[in-house]
Amino acid sequence: MSRSGTAFGRYSMSGGRFEEAEGLPLSAISELKNYKDLIDDVAARLYKREHPRKKNLPSGFSRDIDIRLTGIKHGCVVVEMTRYQHETSNQIPLWDEDAPDFAETARKMINSTIRSIKQAKDPASIGDFPPESLSRLYRLGKSLNEDEKITLAEADNSGRIDVDSDWKDIISRSTESQFVERVIDGKLVGMDASEEWFTYTFLIYTSQKIIRGKADINRWDDYYNFISNFQLSA
């Protein structure tokens, strides 16, 4: 089975640390993960919007949105992202053949929503953007310094839009809840699924305290793979 790669838009970082020396600062890598997580989340919401009668995503939905960092150019830091897809004449498609390309639609919707929010100077100016994905959208640029920015564009560098200090100022006025990151030393010890959500059980090593949380059922595979790997290596 062969795989073909195409440029996944254009993603660049400039100002501050990105122009002080060649290369991508490791402290900025979290922004790339935030971006991929956002693409996955918006694509999943769009799929469910297109298929309202389906309770779950197709198996491996996020895994098959295979976006890779294939190069870094200096000047500003241009992060070359390539999306790989299977190419075979007899492949059974994971999604409907006539369905839209949800990952590419998500990418374009993210860019247009950022542009709309900045033009209106209103964090609620989101148009058709999935409201469930807003917290992830608002994370873009979180780790940037005041003089730094991320520029999203098409592969030919048209349609540029900046995630910068103005963006951060606008979204700071939103009432949408923000992700708060914590580091907890422990292990995932249990999962229990319902139709729309599943609960997970986590053991904290230091206190031996059990905590429980709830997550979207579409993240089941991510959590299950983690707990499976842990059990295999324990």
Salt bridges, closest charged atoms under 4 A:
ASP37 OD2 - LYS33 NZ 2.69
ASP40 OD2 - LYS36 NZ 2.74
ASP41 OD1 - ARG45 NH2 3.58
ASP66 OD2 - ARG3 NH2 2.14
ASP66 OD1 - ARG68 NE 2.93
GLU80 OE2 - LYS73 NZ 3.24
ASP96 OD2 - HIS51 NE2 3.16
ASP101 OD1 - ARG83 NH1 2.77
GLU104 OE2 - ARG107 NH2 2.66
ASP128 OD2 - ARG49 NH1 3.06
GLU148 OE1 - ARG17 NH2 2.69
GLU154 OE1 - ARG107 NH2 2.63
ASP162 OD2 - LYS149 NZ 3.36
ASP164 OD1 - LYS118 NZ 3.02
ASP169 OD2 - ARG173 NH1 3.10
GLU181 OE2 - ARG139 NH2 2.01
GLU195 OE2 - LYS55 NZ 3.39
ASP216 OD2 - ARG45 NH1 3.20
ASP222 OD2 - ARG219 NE 2.78
